[in-house]
């Protein structure tokens, strides 16, 4: 189970895990994980969260809006950002990659 799966299970109304969310929006689970991490990051920046995430991921704003809606709206992105950004640098992606390396025994 990924870290994102654990977070999704704690958000009322959200799919139970990334795989179910991916099926719901018609994407590969890895792309959904990337989208959620990027949305969490761009939520903390000035500008439109979805538009910024679309620029960074190349995904359509429509798909990203579906993901935002499925995980509980923009308010839930604050939870993702704070949980995933362990070092508090405003960029959760480096922390997610670090956690993934730790799961596979790499340093």
C-alpha positions in Angstrom: 0.0 0.0 0.0 1.4 3.4 -0.9 1.4 6.4 1.3 -1.2 8.0 -0.9 -3.5 4.9 -0.4 -3.3 5.5 3.3 -4.2 9.1 2.9 -7.1 8.3 0.6 -8.6 5.8 3.1 -8.8 8.7 5.6 -10.7 11.1 3.3 -14.5 10.5 3.4 -16.0 9.9 0.0 -12.6 9.4 -1.8 -11.7 6.2 -3.5 -10.0 3.7 -1.1 -6.8 3.7 -3.0 -4.9 5.0 -6.0 -5.8 2.0 -8.1 -9.5 2.7 -7.7 -9.0 6.4 -8.3 -7.1 5.6 -11.4 -9.9 3.3 -12.7 -12.4 6.1 -11.9 -10.5 8.7 -14.1 -9.1 6.2 -16.7 -5.4 6.6 -16.0 -2.5 4.5 -14.9 -2.1 4.5 -11.1 1.5 5.8 -11.4 0.1 8.8 -13.3 -2.5 9.4 -10.7 0.2 9.3 -7.9 2.2 11.8 -9.9 -0.9 14.0 -10.4 -1.8 14.0 -6.7 1.8 14.8 -5.6 1.9 17.6 -8.2 -1.5 19.0 -7.2 -0.4 19.0 -3.5 2.7 20.9 -4.5 1.0 23.4 -6.8 -1.8 24.0 -4.2 0.9 25.8 -2.1 1.9 28.1 -5.0 0.5 31.3 -6.2 -1.9 30.7 -9.2 -4.5 28.2 -10.2 -3.7 24.8 -8.7 -5.0 22.8 -11.6 -3.5 25.0 -14.3 -0.1 24.9 -12.7 -0.3 21.1 -12.2 -1.4 20.7 -15.9 1.7 22.6 -17.0 4.0 20.5 -14.8 2.5 17.1 -15.7 1.2 17.6 -19.2 -2.2 16.2 -18.1 -5.4 17.9 -19.1 -7.0 20.2 -16.6 -10.2 18.2 -17.0 -8.6 15.0 -15.7 -6.8 16.9 -12.9 -10.1 18.5 -11.9 -11.7 15.0 -11.8 -8.9 13.9 -9.5 -9.3 16.9 -7.2 -13.0 16.3 -7.0 -12.5 12.5 -6.3 -10.1 13.2 -3.4 -12.4 15.7 -1.7 -11.7 19.0 -3.4 -9.0 21.6 -3.1 -9.2 21.5 0.7 -7.9 18.0 0.8 -4.8 19.0 -1.2 -3.5 20.8 1.9 -3.6 17.5 3.7 -1.7 15.8 0.9 0.9 18.6 0.8 1.5 18.7 4.5 1.7 14.9 4.9 3.9 14.4 1.8 6.3 17.3 2.3 8.3 15.9 5.1 11.1 18.4 5.0 8.8 21.4 4.6 10.6 22.8 1.6 7.3 23.2 -0.3 8.1 20.4 -2.7 6.6 17.0 -1.8 7.9 15.2 -4.9 11.5 14.9 -3.6 10.1 13.5 -0.3 8.0 11.0 -2.2 11.0 9.9 -4.2 13.0 9.5 -1.0 10.3 7.4 0.6 10.1 5.2 -2.5 13.9 4.7 -2.4 13.6 3.7 1.2 10.9 1.1 0.4 13.2 -0.5 -2.1 16.3 -0.4 0.1 18.1 2.3 -1.9 19.7 5.4 -0.3 
